[in-house]
């Protein structure tokens, strides 16, 4: 993720852009999360798209969320590689016996 954080930061610098304040980025993150939720509901849930509704791709919606998270991390000085490492380590310890065997892997 560090690679992408640097790439995005360089892009912002070449454009002369500042990052939005964290609360603004958070609002955008929730907006993007809503778009992802709507698409997942269309693809896997009961709610189907309306006629004429624009096509979206799951990969693109996840990419939008990652972009927004990188903006938030960059604006607050957080290294996303460190952040995900801490979370993966926490989950490995906390949840090692939590869920049992996954029925879908049988």
Order of alpha helices (4+ residues) and beta strands (2+ residues): alpha-alpha-alpha-alpha
